[in-house]
Amino acid sequence: MLGDIWSSSELTAEQLGITEIKLSFLRENGILKPGIHWKSSPLGQKKPWKPKPLYNVKMCRKIVNKFYFEGNYNIAA
């Protein structure tokens, strides 16, 4: 078994060396793709449902490195 590949936004941001705000920006602007880089986690959450994202650190690292290497981080929000 490969183990659990999904991690919280706090741990993912820490492992990638970016802030949770930057991680959210990448997700909300479609740079990180749902189902590949992140997924919603309804576990332990009560209605109204406001799921928290879980991230695949390995897949996110590829995008984050490319994103910052190419200098695309100045995209206006």
Order of alpha helices (4+ residues) and beta strands (2+ residues): beta-alpha-alpha-beta-beta-alpha
